[in-house]
Every structure is written in C-alpha cells, then in structure tokens.
C-alpha cells in the first residue's frame, strides 16, 4: 500500500474582513464507485503502485484479469474500488454516478499553486457527465473481511494509491476516510490494511489518522508452486 | 490464529506379511461446509480460540452476531466456514452435506491410543445423517481477498482452530489443506493468514506447509472510537 502524506491542503488565513476575491487555486475533488469501464485506469494505477513499491516484477495484473475478477458483485459485498477524480471546475449534479448504495463525496480544496499533471491525457476520466478536464488521481481497492472476535465484518484495504503529482495534498486521507465512513455506515467493526515496516512516513500518517500498527502479527502466504501442491488435499 | 502442531498421525510400520488385524485405533475425519445450524459450535470454538490466544477480553462475538453476519452468501463468495468432524465409525455416504460447490473431504487416521474428549457432549455434531458419536473438533473461517498485483482473488484464513484434545494429530494441516485445495480449484492466486511472531511452533508448522512468513509488513487497524470518528468523511 502507498498513500499520500498527511498535510491537508493549505487554506487562506483568516482576515478581519472577509475578502470576496478567491485566494489560491480551487481544485474540485470527487470520490465515486468505480465500474468496469474504469479498468484501464485502474490497471495503470496498479502498475504505478508496483513501481512505487519497487515490486513491478511481481505485478502481473492485466486489464483482462482485472475485468474478469472485479465488478462481478454489487459494491461493498466483495471487491470494491473507489476512484478519486479531480477537476478545475465544479462537478455537475450527481446523475448516474449516484447509486443507492453510495453517494459520491465531493470536496473543494484550495492550492497555492496549480498542479501540473504530466499524465492528464492518460488519466482523463471517462465519466460522460463530467467536463473534459476531469482526471483520475488515485484509487482505493477494498473488500469485506471478518473478525470472529467481534462477530462482525470489517473492510480490508488492499490498495490505496494517489498519483505522484497529487501527493501531499490530503487525497490519500480522503480516500481512506471514505472507506472508513462506509464501514461506520454499514455497522462494521474495523478497517484494516498493511504497511511496510520501513515506510515510517506512511506509518506516521496512519497513526495520525487514528490507526494502530500491530507489531506482533506476521502475514503468512501460500502461493505459486507451494499452493498448487495442495490441488488434492487428501494426497497431502 | 491457532493451529494443531505438524506431526501427522502415526501409521502402522510395514511388515513382510500383511497383518489383517487392525493396529491402533482408527479415527474417521470429515471436513464439510458449515451452515447456520453450526453457529452454536462455532461460537464456542471462537471463544476457546480467544482463550488460547489470551485474548478472551477482546472477544465479544455472540451466537446472535455470528448468525446475522455469517451464511448470508453462497459458500466461497464471502465468509465461509469449514467444520472438522471426527467419528469412531465411518461417515455414511454423502447426502445433503454434499453441495455442488464442495464435496466433503473424508480421511481415516490411525492412532496409538484413543482420544479422550472431555467435551464430547458439548460438541456433538448436529448433522442428522451421522451417527451419534460424531463430534466437531475444529474449524476454519475464511473469505476471498484480492491481489491487485496478481489481478485475481485469493483466500484469507481468519481463523484455524482445533480443540485441545485433538491437537498434534495433523487436523490443523487437514483444514488448511482443504482451504488451499479450494483456492487451487477456483484458480485463485494465494492463501494468506496471520501468525503471532512469538508463536515459533506455528511458524515452523506453516513454513513446513510451504508458506512464506512476510517479515516486513505490518497490519494497521482502525477500530472503536477512532473508526467512529470517520462517520462523516467530509468533516474530517
């Protein structure tokens, strides 16, 4: 997992008399549920995340493998993706992006300087109701997990990623907060994810968000040939 | 997670002439899908697991909370439970326990001495097609997770537990092998679970089963009041 670092967007200093002139550059943000048509963007984001983690050689996801395994269940019941979109202009009223299960979350932040996105053409949003300047800036992929001790489900966040030019603006926190809010709404008990122990910046960010880092649990993984050896359990 | 330690059941030594007299005490085992009617047993097993991990004070699961959150989806699509049953007599042909999705796995092991189960009355199986001596010996609770790097699902094993008097006979391995076999059958990429770093016996057992223990990942958890604070993400 990778995440934007903590500092929120700078806001104008309070003045004695309100100034009607906007200070800085507003950036309009929206978090919405992804659909199958977002797979090309999700695929590119996953490969950028793998590069960030120096794990590109372990990344074999293709658009076809993602298409055949994601978006096969209603949102939140299984693998679910939140997409972060950014725009220079306000988002239009919610049309088909508004599902009964999830209302997109819009926020406006003000930046000192506009962001120069070198990949604006690659990550143009494919939401037809939006203006031409909407870009995909990041995503969170999560799914239900289960705590037998609580006797209730939670969410496990497999990936949280913000593209490089949008980091350190609070977008990682926005995405993770959206997952946490959905967990609260559904009466779930926990939101969990993992972090590399050397990523002190991310650990600090997560702790500031209220998360506890469990120091004494280790993940065990059975994969590749070691997993295939269990094709017939009675023969083990 | 807790598991039976590695050694498989002892088998009779080979002799030059086969001896028709059975040596030792046969124990018949079956792994089947749990259903809602297994909740009382699952609830007791979860509390035994919490005691084993010295975490009973964190265990708030009730029969009601388990009943309302488990068995709401078809097996393997969401939270799924395998039940381990043990019997002194062979299991009858598979009747309603045989689902199109999973055929129960039966095996016979031979023990030097019979097992004295002090909780035989508490854990009598409620499968009506079985003899009166069938007892529940353990369980595995697991659900699909997702690897974005592989672009495919896997299984995450939340709990693997064998009751004390049945440990060190290979039953933990049987349960975990059954989950791994199901993952292979479904074309999944991984089976994962967690282990406490001080539980060297369990770590050795898992490594002997072919698992890798990931040393540099830590679990982050947002729960209780820290989670509730995210009820409204736009207000964060």
Interface residues (C-beta under 8 A of the other chain):
Chain A: X46 X49 X50 X55 X58 X59 X60 X61 X62 X65 X66 X69 X70 X73 X77 X78 X79 X105 X107 X141 X143 X144 X145 X146 X147 X148 X149 X150 X151 X152 X153 X154 X156 X158 X159 X173 X174 X177 X178 X180 X181 X183 X184 X185 X189 X190 X191 X192 X193 X194 X195 X196 X197 X198 X203 X206 X209 X210 X211 X212 X213 X214 X215 X216 X217 X218 X219 X220 X221 X222 X223 X226 X227 X228 X229 X230 X231 X232 X233 X234 X236
Chain B: X46 X49 X50 X55 X58 X59 X60 X61 X62 X65 X66 X69 X70 X73 X77 X78 X79 X105 X107 X141 X143 X144 X145 X146 X147 X148 X149 X150 X151 X152 X153 X154 X156 X158 X159 X173 X174 X177 X178 X180 X181 X183 X184 X185 X189 X190 X191 X192 X193 X194 X195 X196 X197 X198 X203 X206 X209 X210 X211 X212 X213 X214 X215 X216 X217 X218 X219 X220 X221 X222 X223 X226 X227 X228 X229 X230 X231 X232 X233 X234 X236
